[in-house]
Amino acid sequence: MPDRPRVMSLDERALIEHVTRQRWYRAKSRVVAHAQVLDSVVVTTGEPRLALALVEMRCESGATDLYQLLYALRGDELEIDDDVVLARELVRALYTGATLHGADGMVEFHAVAGLRGDPAELRRVGTEQSNTSVVLDDDAILKVFRRLEPGVNPELEMLRFLTGHGFASSPPLRGWYGYAGGSLVATLGILQTFVRGGLDGWDLALDEIVAAPDRFLARLHRLGEVTGELHSVLASDESDPAFSVEAPSVETLGLLTATVEEEIERVFLELPEENEALAPIAGRGEDVREQLRMQSHGGPAGKIIRIHGDYHLGQTMWAGDDWVILDFEGEPLRTFAERRRKRSPLRDVAGMLRSFAYAASAASLLRAAEVPDDWEAKARAQFLDGYFGAVDPSLLPPGAAAAERLLAVFELEKAVYELRYELDNRPEWVRIPVAGILRLIEQPAAAS
């Protein structure tokens, strides 16, 4: 066996400047004090030598982040480059099930049936913000995770489960690769089947809300069914502790309620007086908290399972004549432990319902479309009818009223989060969460 390579040496300032310029770099508001390469692995030994490295970025606050860097060595010259050429070599390594050694650890490649080993045409997906994705022959898509956390990435865990259990409405897993060395184990990338000719669910909504409203409402009924099928499959294997169904503890809903109530208090204390869009809810923080308390007293909360965790129209595609669900990483600002936590499936449902509110407003704001006043209500009704008809009912609180109450709690949680986000980033969109909060304030708690 050849000697293991030394860890790549890079000028620290050049490394910091390169990583902090990338759109996948997360901590753009923090000052980086130190950067170092923890380990590096050569993927090809030809010219140029293509390799990957694990880079630690330490901020002045003491917080650290770990990133995957792709690079090329041409003679003694180092080129930090995301060229799709490296994606080809990564797929070749996946196809052969290679194990490549660095100075302190190794990268292991795992293939699933159906993997092609030598793609001819590669193209980078240009819209990604947190990862790097490359499409291979319009047959598969390689996602390279840039910001890394110790442990198995939730998306790999979810896709292995869904593929293994025959869920037809997500692209099957084709392979993955990961690092193991010392105390660090981390998922570096996954390969999935590519969805050809798929239409982004968000873009489709903006196109059809006005142009073909009835057709899109029918699509939303089917999306509800697919979502119910997803949750039923995720709850189908009691032999797997990471996915087995659990009954929530008596503290679970109380903790959720307390967390949401604290967020309500923070947001309403900081509402700017000059924003007219806030007028309908200005000074009504106690009304929002009271609605939360009323909806929280709903008795049994159903079961908790693994869920999508970041569910909205942008995580779906319409392909052929059905929906495909994508991107099972969960909310990117949460830790892996938080993303893997089992929760009520109604939390996913609430996320999608809030997405309908955004779609209706975005069609007006971005497309100058005249959206019917009752479109959101019809969209909600269609989706919920499909969902409740397809999901395993044992996962939900017993009785429609209890399910409505719990769903209202999750919608309120989401709308309050949206309000804070829009105040910080898109003040012109504030009216969307305001309308959602106002609707939830004014609706009576469902009767038992």
Sequence and secondary structure as in RCSB ss.txt:
>XXXX:A:sequence
MPDRPRVMSLDERALIEHVTRQRWYRAKSRVVAHAQVLDSVVVTTGEPRLALALVEMRCESGATDLYQLLYALRG
DELEIDDDVVLARELVRALYTGATLHGADGMVEFHAVAGLRGDPAELRRVGTEQSNTSVVLDDDAILKVFRRLEP
GVNPELEMLRFLTGHGFASSPPLRGWYGYAGGSLVATLGILQTFVRGGLDGWDLALDEIVAAPDRFLARLHRLGE
VTGELHSVLASDESDPAFSVEAPSVETLGLLTATVEEEIERVFLELPEENEALAPIAGRGEDVREQLRMQSHGGP
AGKIIRIHGDYHLGQTMWAGDDWVILDFEGEPLRTFAERRRKRSPLRDVAGMLRSFAYAASAASLLRAAEVPDDW
EAKARAQFLDGYFGAVDPSLLPPGAAAAERLLAVFELEKAVYELRYELDNRPEWVRIPVAGILRLIEQPAAAS
>XXXX:A:secstr
           HHHHHHHHHHSTT   TTS EEEEEEEEEEES  SSSEEEEEEEEEEETTS EEEEEEEEEEET
TEEEE   HHHHHHHHHHHHHT EEE SS EEEEEE TT  SS S EEE TT SSEEEEEETTTEEEEEE EE S
B  HHHHHHHHHHHTT TTS  EEEEEEEEETTEEEEEEEEEE  TT EEHHHHHHHHHHHSHHHHHHHHHHHHH
HHHHHHHHHT  TT TTT  B   HHHHHHHHHHHHHHHHHHHHT  TT GGGTTTTT HHHHHHHHHHHH  S 
   BB   SS SGGGEEEETTEEEE   S  TTS HHHHHS B THHHHHHHHHHHHHHHHHHHHHH     TTH
HHHHHHHHHHHHHHHS GGGS SSHHHHHHHHHHHHHHHHHHHHHHHHHH GGGTHHHHHHHHHHHHS     
